Amino acid sequence: MHPDRGPTYYILNEDLSIRATEDGFEWAKAFEVVDRRVARTEVAPDVVVSTVFIGLDMGSPPDSGGEPVVFETRVFTDYGELDGERYSTWDQAIAGHEDVVRRLRERLEKSEEEKVG
């Protein structure tokens, strides 16, 4: 947030890059029409991994010099929502989503092997 202007919002462009705006109305209007889903994977009948563009910097403050963290992966189960991971770019979000899916599948496979063995 800039102290004189208010919060900074982020808009996902058609080329999957992001751009900053301080206009909350522009941001809200963009959210009405953009597909914010990066990926969604059902890992098991009761486990879904979802990665989306969130449009707000969930990481370091924008004036810290770091890239805004505007994508998020969350894991949803029948038992609730698990902690997620966050990213700055579309490509990082895709790679992070795939990594979370891979780790969950490995865990589930190990759990099944332990039940059988």
N, C-alpha and C positions, 0 to 999 in steps of 0.2 A: 504494500500500500504506500502510495506517495502521500506524505503528510499534508500537502496542499490540495490534492486532487481526489483522494479517495482510493478505493481498491482498483487493482488491475485485473481485468478479465482476459481470457484467452479464447480465441476463435479458431476452429479447425478449418483450414482452407481445403479446397477441392484437391490440391496436390498433396494433402496430408501433412503439410507444414502448419505451424501455428503462428498467429499474430496477436499482439497485445492490443487491448482497447481499454479505455477507462469509462466507456459509455455502457452502462448497465443495460440500457434498452437495446442497443445494438447486439450485445452479447445474448440477451434473452431471445431476441428475434432469431439469431443464428441457431440457437439451440432448438428452436421449433422445427427447423428444416434439415438440419444435418444429422446424418446417421453417426452417432457417437460410439457405436460398438466397434471395437477393434477385433475381438474374437470371443467366442463362447464355446466351451467344450464340456460335454457331459462325460465325466471320468467314470462314474458309476451311477446307478439309478438314483442315488440320493446325494451325489456330489457333483456340483457344477462349478466350473472356473469361468469367470467373466472378466474381460478386460475392456475398459471404456475410457473415452476422453472425458475428463471432468471439468475442464475449462477454468479451474481456479488453481493457483499455485499452492500445492499442499506440502511443499518442501521449504526451502530457505526463502527468506524475504526477497522480493524482486530486486531491491537495491543492494543486495549482498554481492552481486556480480555473478551469481550462479544461474544456471539455466532453470526456468520454472519447471516444476514437477506437476504435470497436468494430465497424466494418464494413470490409471489404477487397475490392478488385478485383485479381485476378491474371490474367495472360495466360499460357496454356499452349500450347506448340508441341511438335512432334515433337523439337525440339532442347533442350527443357527449359522451365523456368519463367522468365518475365521479371519484372522489378520491377513492383510494383503500386502502387495508390493506396489511401488510407485515409480514412474519413469518420466523422462523429459521429452522423448520423441516417439513417434509412431513405431519406428523400427525397434527401439528399445522395448516398447510395449509388446510388440509381437514376440520378440525373443524372450522377454520375461514371462509372457503367457505360456509359451511353449515349455519353458523351464519349470514353471509351477506344475503344469500338467504332467510332465515327465517325472518329477519328484513324487507327485501324488500317486501316479500309476505304480511306481517302484514300491512305495509304501504299502499300497493295497495288495500288490503281488506278494510282498514279503509277509504281510499279515495273513493272506490266504495260505501260503506255504507253511507258516507256523501252525495254523489250524489243522492242516492235513498231516504234518509231520509231527 
